[in-house]
Amino acid sequence: MKKTSFVICLAIILLIIEGCMSQEEIELQQTSDRFVLEYSTPEIRAHVIRGQLVVGMNKLEVHAALQQIPWDINKTVGVWGIHEQFIYYNGVNMFYLYFENEFLTSWQMSTLR
């Protein structure tokens, strides 16, 4: 029953925002939603449904939770692996998400004046 409710919620969200998204964004969102439904833990799924971030999420889980693509991505490669900074902008705030080797490690927010 919970799995069915999750699918219905995601389908409704997709229908609402589909008119504002490109085909590429729609495909990424569908891939993210399928991944979360099939492979994420129940705890992560609950956070995704509420649009919340949790340290340790992978990029598909983050995308499913935020329901938008990053405004910009900065990537650094070194001996330690890959460090990525995803930048989101909602018209008022900038959100910076930090990933180490595909997993969310931290985030910060700044308000533009």
C-alpha positions in Angstrom: 0.0 0.0 0.0 2.8 2.5 0.9 4.6 1.7 -2.3 1.4 2.4 -4.3 0.9 5.7 -2.5 4.4 6.7 -3.3 3.9 6.0 -7.0 0.7 7.9 -7.0 2.2 10.9 -5.3 5.2 11.0 -7.7 2.8 10.7 -10.7 0.7 13.6 -9.5 3.8 15.7 -8.9 5.1 14.9 -12.4 1.7 15.8 -14.0 1.8 19.2 -12.2 5.3 20.2 -13.2 5.5 18.4 -16.6 4.3 21.5 -18.4 7.3 23.4 -17.1 10.0 20.8 -17.9 12.0 19.9 -21.0 11.9 16.3 -22.3 15.4 15.8 -20.9 14.2 17.0 -17.4 11.1 14.8 -17.6 13.2 11.7 -18.4 15.7 12.4 -15.6 12.9 12.9 -13.2 11.3 9.6 -14.2 14.6 7.8 -13.9 15.2 9.3 -10.5 11.7 8.3 -9.3 12.1 4.7 -10.6 15.4 4.4 -8.8 14.1 5.7 -5.5 11.1 3.4 -5.7 13.1 0.3 -6.6 16.4 0.7 -4.8 16.2 3.3 -2.0 15.6 2.4 1.6 12.2 3.1 3.1 13.8 5.9 5.2 15.2 7.6 2.2 11.9 7.2 0.3 10.1 8.9 3.2 12.5 11.9 3.0 12.1 12.1 -0.8 8.3 12.2 -0.6 8.7 15.2 1.9 11.3 16.9 -0.4 13.9 16.6 2.3 17.7 16.0 1.9 19.7 13.5 4.0 23.5 13.2 4.0 24.3 10.0 2.2 21.7 10.3 -0.5 23.0 9.6 -4.0 22.4 12.1 -6.9 19.2 10.4 -8.2 17.7 10.4 -4.7 18.5 14.1 -4.3 17.0 14.9 -7.7 13.8 13.0 -6.9 13.5 14.9 -3.6 14.1 18.4 -5.1 12.2 17.9 -8.3 14.5 20.2 -10.3 17.8 20.1 -12.1 20.8 22.1 -10.8 21.3 25.6 -12.1 25.0 24.9 -12.3 27.5 22.1 -11.5 31.1 22.5 -10.5 33.3 19.3 -10.6 36.7 18.7 -9.1 38.7 15.4 -9.7 41.6 14.4 -7.6 43.3 11.4 -6.0 40.5 11.3 -3.4 37.9 10.9 -6.1 35.3 13.2 -7.5 34.0 16.3 -5.6 30.9 18.0 -7.1 29.0 21.1 -6.1 25.4 21.3 -7.4 24.0 24.9 -7.3 20.2 25.4 -7.2 18.5 28.8 -7.5 14.9 29.4 -6.6 14.6 33.1 -7.3 15.4 34.1 -3.8 18.0 31.7 -2.4 21.1 29.9 -3.7 21.4 26.3 -2.5 24.8 24.6 -2.7 24.9 20.8 -2.4 28.2 19.0 -2.1 28.8 15.4 -3.3 31.8 13.2 -2.8 32.0 10.2 -5.1 28.3 10.4 -6.0 26.9 10.8 -2.4 25.6 13.9 -0.7 28.0 15.0 2.1 26.7 18.5 3.0 24.8 21.6 1.8 24.4 25.3 2.5 22.0 28.1 1.6 22.6 31.7 1.0 20.0 34.5 0.6 20.5 37.0 -2.2 20.0 40.6 -1.3 
